[in-house]
Amino acid sequence: MSSFESKSPPTQDPRPAPAERERVPSVLIVNTGDGKGKSSSAFGVMLRALARGWKVAVVQFLKSGNWNTGEEKMGLQLGADWWTLGEGFTWDSDNLTKDEATAQQAWRHAKEVIGSGEYRLVILDEITYPMNWGWIESDEVVAVLAGRPSQVNIIATGRDAPEELMEAADTVSEVQKIKHAYDKGIMAQAGLDY
């Protein structure tokens, strides 16, 4: 049991010794799992980065430009560059071939954004879905993320992150669903969910 899991407050520093702590110019973070909060966590980091004067880019792989989300509204107001390049929920689609082409176009754009080295933080929201569906090549995604410019931090979100993405990541967090309001028939709410 770690000191954080005990019923008593920790009395010893659980972190590696200062000589063992590595300073790196950037990290790759993956937020995955079946619980709510993967993108919300990424957007919390976005706020921190913007508050520190970082240049931030968000590329969304499923949400379309018609969604009018709170995170996009505030991100744009605070200076993030934002691209909602998806087609929306696949179960609402009349043309999955078009959705796949759109995801590939979003990936090409994301590669340009990352490769430019212009952004200190790039959020690839819901990228795991087109990776898992074979719409974009997981090996290529991992290679681009691993070979990113040294100052570019990446956060990739979505359920069922491919193993190779998690292996390449510096930090992986799994958001586990204990229960969700949607399971009781409560629909997504503006201000809480988008």
Backbone as CSV, one residue per row, in Angstrom:
resi,resn,N_x,N_y,N_z,CA_x,CA_y,CA_z,C_x,C_y,C_z
1,MET,0.855,-1.177,0.000,0.000,0.000,0.000,0.900,1.239,0.000
2,SER,0.658,2.164,-0.940,1.453,3.390,-0.972,0.993,4.328,0.139
3,SER,1.820,5.320,0.436,1.465,6.258,1.499,0.214,7.059,1.148
4,PHE,-0.099,7.164,-0.162,-1.284,7.915,-0.561,-2.556,7.101,-0.375
5,GLU,-2.432,5.781,-0.242,-3.601,4.921,-0.076,-3.911,4.649,1.394
6,SER,-2.999,5.025,2.282,-3.201,4.733,3.696,-4.179,5.715,4.325
7,LYS,-4.585,5.406,5.536,-5.523,6.268,6.258,-4.794,7.393,6.989
8,SER,-3.470,7.343,6.999,-2.667,8.366,7.677,-1.960,9.228,6.647
9,PRO,-1.710,10.487,6.972,-0.978,11.336,6.024,0.467,10.841,5.897
10,PRO,1.051,10.971,4.686,2.419,10.512,4.506,3.393,11.351,5.330
11,THR,4.389,10.697,5.875,5.416,11.397,6.652,6.760,11.351,5.946
12,GLN,6.873,10.544,4.885,8.091,10.486,4.095,7.766,10.870,2.659
13,ASP,8.674,11.602,2.025,8.513,12.035,0.646,8.547,10.813,-0.275
14,PRO,7.445,10.523,-1.009,7.406,9.335,-1.860,8.082,9.542,-3.217
15,ARG,8.515,10.761,-3.495,9.097,11.055,-4.809,10.529,10.536,-4.910
16,PRO,11.001,10.321,-6.138,12.403,9.929,-6.306,13.321,10.996,-5.713
17,ALA,14.509,10.571,-5.334,15.502,11.504,-4.800,15.813,12.562,-5.863
18,PRO,16.156,13.785,-5.444,16.419,14.852,-6.425,17.395,14.445,-7.525
19,ALA,18.409,13.672,-7.211,19.381,13.268,-8.225,18.768,12.324,-9.254
20,GLU,17.655,11.667,-8.917,17.007,10.719,-9.822,15.896,11.367,-10.649
21,ARG,15.541,12.589,-10.332,14.477,13.272,-11.065,15.046,13.841,-12.357
22,GLU,14.372,13.548,-13.438,14.852,13.972,-14.742,14.057,15.191,-15.215
23,ARG,14.763,16.180,-15.701,14.112,17.334,-16.335,14.132,17.099,-17.831
24,VAL,12.964,17.059,-18.426,12.878,16.861,-19.875,12.164,18.059,-20.480
25,PRO,12.457,18.345,-21.733,11.822,19.513,-22.341,10.332,19.332,-22.597
26,SER,9.866,18.082,-22.766,8.437,17.877,-23.024,8.041,16.465,-22.635
27,VAL,6.716,16.261,-22.518,6.179,14.944,-22.179,5.001,14.606,-23.091
28,LEU,4.741,13.309,-23.194,3.568,12.779,-23.876,2.666,12.183,-22.808
29,ILE,1.441,12.704,-22.715,0.458,12.273,-21.727,-0.707,11.624,-22.464
30,VAL,-1.178,10.489,-21.947,-2.349,9.818,-22.506,-3.400,9.719,-21.415
31,ASN,-4.604,10.227,-21.707,-5.761,10.102,-20.817,-6.730,9.130,-21.483
32,THR,-6.923,7.963,-20.866,-7.753,6.923,-21.471,-8.690,6.340,-20.424
33,GLY,-9.476,5.358,-20.802,-10.401,4.716,-19.884,-11.846,4.969,-20.261
34,ASP,-12.760,4.292,-19.545,-14.180,4.384,-19.879,-14.934,5.400,-19.025
35,GLY,-14.230,6.144,-18.190,-14.876,7.126,-17.330,-14.906,8.519,-17.931
36,LYS,-15.692,9.369,-17.309,-15.812,10.769,-17.733,-14.620,11.554,-17.206
37,GLY,-14.050,12.411,-18.045,-13.015,13.303,-17.563,-11.701,13.287,-18.326
38,LYS,-11.606,12.509,-19.383,-10.356,12.436,-20.144,-10.065,13.766,-20.840
39,SER,-11.020,14.247,-21.594,-10.845,15.541,-22.266,-10.867,16.677,-21.253
40,SER,-11.737,16.572,-20.253,-11.810,17.626,-19.228,-10.458,17.809,-18.555
41,SER,-9.776,16.719,-18.273,-8.441,16.799,-17.683,-7.485,17.508,-18.626
42,ALA,-7.522,17.156,-19.901,-6.639,17.802,-20.881,-6.911,19.301,-20.945
43,PHE,-8.183,19.688,-20.865,-8.509,21.108,-20.947,-8.134,21.848,-19.664
44,GLY,-8.088,21.141,-18.545,-7.541,21.738,-17.323,-6.068,22.062,-17.490
45,VAL,-5.320,21.157,-18.105,-3.903,21.414,-18.393,-3.780,22.565,-19.387
46,MET,-4.701,22.627,-20.357,-4.700,23.735,-21.313,-4.775,25.080,-20.578
47,LEU,-5.646,25.162,-19.567,-5.761,26.414,-18.797,-4.450,26.748,-18.105
48,ARG,-3.808,25.750,-17.513,-2.513,25.981,-16.867,-1.493,26.499,-17.866
49,ALA,-1.436,25.845,-19.029,-0.454,26.224,-20.044,-0.696,27.648,-20.537
50,LEU,-1.954,27.972,-20.811,-2.273,29.331,-21.272,-1.934,30.361,-20.206
51,ALA,-2.172,30.028,-18.938,-1.851,30.945,-17.840,-0.352,31.197,-17.749
52,ARG,0.456,30.252,-18.233,1.918,30.391,-18.220,2.453,31.003,-19.501
53,GLY,1.549,31.422,-20.375,1.977,32.073,-21.611,2.369,31.119,-22.725
54,TRP,2.032,29.831,-22.574,2.363,28.862,-23.616,1.430,29.031,-24.811
55,LYS,1.941,28.732,-25.977,1.113,28.654,-27.174,0.506,27.250,-27.201
56,VAL,-0.835,27.175,-27.333,-1.571,25.917,-27.217,-2.395,25.677,-28.477
57,ALA,-2.405,24.413,-28.919,-3.244,23.994,-30.047,-4.099,22.816,-29.603
58,VAL,-5.340,22.796,-30.070,-6.250,21.682,-29.824,-6.748,21.187,-31.176
59,VAL,-6.600,19.881,-31.407,-7.155,19.251,-32.601,-8.135,18.189,-32.116
60,GLN,-9.404,18.364,-32.482,-10.433,17.416,-32.069,-10.788,16.514,-33.248
61,PHE,-10.746,15.197,-32.982,-10.900,14.213,-34.046,-12.328,13.745,-34.251
62,LEU,-13.219,13.928,-33.289,-14.613,13.511,-33.471,-15.584,14.673,-33.466
63,LYS,-15.388,15.605,-32.561,-16.330,16.729,-32.479,-16.256,17.553,-33.764
64,SER,-17.405,18.017,-34.187,-17.464,18.834,-35.396,-17.569,20.304,-35.005
65,GLY,-17.455,21.161,-35.983,-17.551,22.594,-35.751,-18.935,23.056,-35.333
66,ASN,-19.916,22.163,-35.340,-21.297,22.518,-34.982,-21.589,22.338,-33.498
67,TRP,-20.621,21.899,-32.706,-20.905,21.487,-31.342,-21.039,22.628,-30.348
68,ASN,-20.371,23.750,-30.537,-20.486,24.894,-29.634,-20.206,24.495,-28.181
69,THR,-18.986,24.009,-27.923,-18.629,23.561,-26.579,-18.043,24.698,-25.751
70,GLY,-18.226,24.600,-24.456,-17.681,25.601,-23.542,-16.176,25.630,-23.555
71,GLU,-15.528,24.443,-23.648,-14.073,24.417,-23.643,-13.495,25.109,-24.872
72,GLU,-14.145,24.957,-26.028,-13.667,25.650,-27.223,-13.873,27.155,-27.078
73,LYS,-15.042,27.554,-26.608,-15.336,28.980,-26.446,-14.291,29.645,-25.554
74,MET,-13.991,29.040,-24.397,-13.022,29.643,-23.472,-11.598,29.511,-23.992
75,GLY,-11.293,28.366,-24.597,-9.950,28.177,-25.151,-9.630,29.244,-26.179
76,LEU,-10.570,29.514,-27.072,-10.354,30.546,-28.089,-10.230,31.932,-27.454
77,GLN,-11.079,32.219,-26.467,-10.999,33.524,-25.793,-9.654,33.738,-25.110
78,LEU,-9.077,32.629,-24.612,-7.809,32.719,-23.891,-6.588,32.602,-24.805
79,GLY,-6.827,32.385,-26.111,-5.717,32.405,-27.052,-5.277,31.077,-27.624
80,ALA,-5.976,29.984,-27.320,-5.614,28.698,-27.914,-6.035,28.687,-29.384
81,ASP,-5.272,27.992,-30.192,-5.684,27.722,-31.569,-6.456,26.408,-31.544
82,TRP,-7.614,26.382,-32.203,-8.555,25.272,-32.010,-9.112,24.811,-33.348
83,TRP,-9.042,23.497,-33.563,-9.600,22.906,-34.774,-10.512,21.747,-34.397
84,THR,-11.808,21.891,-34.679,-12.756,20.791,-34.519,-12.933,20.187,-35.909
85,LEU,-12.244,19.071,-36.150,-12.140,18.543,-37.505,-12.884,17.230,-37.706
86,GLY,-13.724,16.848,-36.758,-14.455,15.591,-36.885,-15.802,15.771,-37.542
87,GLU,-16.509,14.661,-37.635,-17.846,14.641,-38.224,-18.926,14.357,-37.186
88,GLY,-18.539,14.230,-35.915,-19.524,13.942,-34.880,-19.604,12.458,-34.584
89,PHE,-20.638,12.050,-33.865,-20.817,10.660,-33.475,-20.953,9.767,-34.710
90,THR,-20.222,8.657,-34.715,-20.281,7.762,-35.871,-21.664,7.143,-36.036
91,TRP,-22.376,6.943,-34.943,-23.707,6.325,-35.055,-24.729,7.273,-35.688
92,ASP,-24.387,8.553,-35.793,-25.255,9.510,-36.477,-24.853,9.697,-37.942
93,SER,-23.796,9.040,-38.361,-23.226,9.276,-39.685,-24.017,8.592,-40.783
94,ASP,-24.121,9.279,-41.917,-24.691,8.693,-43.130,-23.592,8.171,-44.049
95,ASN,-22.309,8.501,-43.715,-21.228,8.165,-44.620,-19.931,7.978,-43.823
96,LEU,-19.694,6.765,-43.343,-18.489,6.502,-42.551,-17.213,6.637,-43.382
97,THR,-17.324,6.437,-44.693,-16.157,6.632,-45.553,-15.724,8.093,-45.518
98,LYS,-16.694,8.987,-45.531,-16.382,10.421,-45.416,-15.802,10.730,-44.040
99,ASP,-16.346,10.111,-43.004,-15.834,10.325,-41.646,-14.375,9.877,-41.545
100,GLU,-14.064,8.741,-42.172,-12.688,8.244,-42.169,-11.762,9.221,-42.885
101,ALA,-12.183,9.728,-44.037,-11.374,10.700,-44.775,-11.177,11.969,-43.953
102,THR,-12.211,12.374,-43.229,-12.112,13.562,-42.374,-11.101,13.331,-41.259
103,ALA,-11.114,12.134,-40.656,-10.149,11.803,-39.600,-8.723,11.823,-40.147
104,GLN,-8.544,11.323,-41.357,-7.211,11.337,-41.967,-6.746,12.769,-42.230
105,GLN,-7.676,13.615,-42.654,-7.353,15.028,-42.861,-6.998,15.687,-41.517
106,ALA,-7.734,15.354,-40.469,-7.432,15.895,-39.135,-6.041,15.461,-38.692
107,TRP,-5.674,14.206,-38.960,-4.340,13.725,-38.589,-3.249,14.461,-39.382
108,ARG,-3.482,14.667,-40.667,-2.490,15.419,-41.461,-2.297,16.816,-40.870
109,HIS,-3.393,17.441,-40.478,-3.298,18.772,-39.868,-2.564,18.701,-38.530
110,ALA,-2.897,17.704,-37.709,-2.238,17.549,-36.410,-0.732,17.365,-36.583
111,LYS,-0.326,16.565,-37.582,1.106,16.364,-37.847,1.794,17.690,-38.166
112,GLU,1.131,18.528,-38.964,1.700,19.843,-39.301,1.830,20.712,-38.053
113,VAL,0.794,20.716,-37.232,0.807,21.514,-35.998,1.944,21.060,-35.088
114,ILE,2.073,19.750,-34.905,3.129,19.216,-34.045,4.500,19.511,-34.643
115,GLY,4.651,19.197,-35.912,5.940,19.356,-36.584,6.420,20.784,-36.683
116,SER,5.489,21.735,-36.628,5.877,23.149,-36.728,6.742,23.581,-35.549
117,GLY,6.581,22.902,-34.413,7.319,23.292,-33.210,6.852,24.609,-32.620
118,GLU,5.770,25.143,-33.167,5.260,26.455,-32.753,4.510,26.398,-31.419
119,TYR,3.984,25.222,-31.082,3.133,25.085,-29.899,3.868,24.358,-28.786
120,ARG,3.699,24.843,-27.586,4.303,24.190,-26.420,3.402,23.068,-25.896
121,LEU,2.085,23.154,-26.193,1.133,22.108,-25.830,0.200,21.856,-27.002
122,VAL,0.077,20.578,-27.380,-0.871,20.174,-28.418,-1.764,19.091,-27.811
123,ILE,-3.065,19.333,-27.837,-4.047,18.361,-27.344,-4.676,17.679,-28.550
124,LEU,-4.570,16.356,-28.582,-5.165,15.540,-29.636,-6.382,14.862,-29.020
125,ASP,-7.501,15.568,-29.051,-8.700,15.121,-28.350,-9.407,14.018,-29.129
126,GLU,-9.606,12.884,-28.459,-10.317,11.733,-29.008,-9.586,11.086,-30.185
127,ILE,-8.262,11.177,-30.176,-7.474,10.568,-31.260,-7.478,9.042,-31.195
128,THR,-7.724,8.471,-30.020,-7.662,7.014,-29.912,-8.730,6.319,-30.754
129,TYR,-9.857,6.970,-30.971,-10.940,6.329,-31.721,-10.539,6.061,-33.171
130,PRO,-10.113,7.074,-33.937,-9.705,6.764,-35.314,-8.477,5.855,-35.376
131,MET,-7.638,5.866,-34.351,-6.518,4.920,-34.304,-7.057,3.492,-34.187
132,ASN,-7.988,3.278,-33.274,-8.543,1.937,-33.050,-9.377,1.437,-34.221
133,TRP,-10.013,2.339,-34.938,-10.845,1.937,-36.073,-10.023,1.699,-37.340
134,GLY,-8.716,1.963,-37.279,-7.863,1.802,-38.454,-7.985,2.952,-39.436
135,TRP,-8.583,4.046,-39.024,-8.725,5.201,-39.902,-7.413,5.955,-40.030
136,ILE,-6.626,5.966,-38.974,-5.270,6.506,-39.036,-4.341,5.449,-38.444
137,GLU,-3.134,5.382,-38.968,-2.191,4.329,-38.585,-1.586,4.607,-37.211
138,SER,-1.811,3.697,-36.278,-1.273,3.856,-34.922,0.241,3.966,-34.926
139,ASP,0.912,3.162,-35.746,2.379,3.209,-35.787,2.874,4.586,-36.213
140,GLU,2.193,5.177,-37.193,2.595,6.506,-37.649,2.343,7.547,-36.567
141,VAL,1.185,7.466,-35.903,0.872,8.410,-34.835,1.949,8.349,-33.753
142,VAL,2.277,7.141,-33.317,3.274,6.976,-32.254,4.637,7.505,-32.717
143,ALA,5.012,7.230,-33.966,6.300,7.714,-34.482,6.351,9.239,-34.501
144,VAL,5.269,9.868,-34.942,5.234,11.339,-34.984,5.294,11.910,-33.568
145,LEU,4.541,11.321,-32.643,4.534,11.828,-31.271,5.891,11.617,-30.611
146,ALA,6.509,10.467,-30.841,7.823,10.194,-30.256,8.902,11.093,-30.866
147,GLY,8.747,11.449,-32.135,9.739,12.282,-32.817,9.399,13.760,-32.842
148,ARG,8.478,14.173,-32.001,8.037,15.567,-31.975,9.206,16.495,-31.626
149,PRO,9.098,17.780,-31.995,10.108,18.734,-31.542,10.205,18.713,-30.015
150,SER,11.386,18.918,-29.495,11.658,18.673,-28.078,10.840,19.536,-27.125
151,GLN,10.361,20.691,-27.566,9.613,21.571,-26.674,8.102,21.353,-26.732
152,VAL,7.632,20.431,-27.570,6.200,20.230,-27.781,5.685,19.127,-26.853
153,ASN,4.815,19.495,-25.926,4.123,18.557,-25.051,2.842,18.119,-25.744
154,ILE,2.485,16.853,-25.571,1.286,16.306,-26.217,0.395,15.675,-25.165
155,ILE,-0.919,15.917,-25.284,-1.911,15.162,-24.522,-2.835,14.502,-25.536
156,ALA,-2.910,13.171,-25.484,-3.801,12.396,-26.349,-4.910,11.819,-25.483
157,THR,-6.162,11.961,-25.940,-7.286,11.478,-25.152,-8.119,10.466,-25.936
158,GLY,-8.901,9.691,-25.187,-9.873,8.778,-25.769,-9.833,7.416,-25.109
159,ARG,-10.928,6.696,-25.221,-11.026,5.337,-24.659,-10.083,4.386,-25.387
160,ASP,-9.755,3.315,-24.693,-9.028,2.194,-25.297,-7.772,2.631,-26.042
161,ALA,-6.947,3.431,-25.395,-5.696,3.862,-26.030,-4.912,2.645,-26.481
162,PRO,-4.436,2.643,-27.726,-3.647,1.505,-28.202,-2.406,1.299,-27.327
163,GLU,-2.027,0.049,-27.177,-0.893,-0.308,-26.319,0.372,0.441,-26.715
164,GLU,0.634,0.549,-28.022,1.854,1.222,-28.466,1.861,2.708,-28.100
165,LEU,0.687,3.327,-28.054,0.602,4.723,-27.625,0.907,4.837,-26.137
166,MET,0.352,3.927,-25.349,0.607,3.957,-23.909,2.071,3.666,-23.604
167,GLU,2.682,2.759,-24.359,4.099,2.458,-24.146,4.982,3.664,-24.452
168,ALA,4.616,4.450,-25.468,5.411,5.617,-25.847,5.228,6.787,-24.880
169,ALA,4.135,6.782,-24.131,3.785,7.909,-23.261,4.687,7.981,-22.037
170,ASP,4.846,9.197,-21.532,5.537,9.417,-20.259,4.577,9.253,-19.095
171,THR,3.317,9.659,-19.297,2.284,9.559,-18.278,1.028,8.993,-18.922
172,VAL,0.454,7.983,-18.296,-0.823,7.421,-18.744,-1.755,7.426,-17.549
173,SER,-2.925,8.036,-17.710,-3.954,8.017,-16.674,-5.177,7.324,-17.234
174,GLU,-5.703,6.389,-16.446,-6.916,5.694,-16.848,-8.058,6.199,-15.986
175,VAL,-9.054,6.767,-16.641,-10.235,7.263,-15.949,-11.251,6.127,-15.928
176,GLN,-11.539,5.634,-14.741,-12.427,4.482,-14.590,-13.831,4.937,-14.237
177,LYS,-14.810,4.374,-14.933,-16.202,4.693,-14.627,-16.656,3.829,-13.458
178,ILE,-17.063,4.468,-12.400,-17.721,3.777,-11.297,-19.225,3.783,-11.575
179,LYS,-19.752,4.950,-11.905,-21.100,5.080,-12.441,-21.165,6.401,-13.189
180,HIS,-22.161,6.542,-14.037,-22.274,7.730,-14.879,-23.741,8.121,-14.980
181,ALA,-24.008,9.404,-14.923,-25.383,9.905,-14.991,-26.101,9.430,-16.255
182,TYR,-25.360,9.298,-17.356,-25.969,8.863,-18.617,-26.619,7.489,-18.474
183,ASP,-26.033,6.630,-17.637,-26.594,5.296,-17.424,-27.987,5.350,-16.799
184,LYS,-28.306,6.482,-16.131,-29.632,6.672,-15.541,-30.543,7.474,-16.468
185,GLY,-30.075,7.718,-17.693,-30.887,8.460,-18.653,-30.681,9.961,-18.611
186,ILE,-29.709,10.444,-17.856,-29.437,11.880,-17.778,-28.506,12.246,-18.926
187,MET,-28.969,13.090,-19.807,-28.212,13.475,-20.990,-27.099,14.430,-20.627
188,ALA,-26.118,14.561,-21.527,-25.004,15.491,-21.351,-25.548,16.908,-21.167
189,GLN,-24.915,17.650,-20.254,-25.389,18.987,-19.908,-24.336,20.037,-20.219
190,ALA,-24.773,21.129,-20.862,-23.883,22.259,-21.127,-23.363,22.773,-19.786
191,GLY,-22.096,23.058,-19.748,-21.486,23.540,-18.520,-20.845,22.449,-17.696
192,LEU,-21.360,21.230,-17.788,-20.755,20.093,-17.094,-20.045,19.161,-18.063
193,ASP,-20.673,18.891,-19.182,-20.156,17.892,-20.119,-19.591,18.484,-21.404
194,TYR,-19.970,19.694,-21.720,-19.451,20.338,-22.930,-19.612,21.842,-22.840
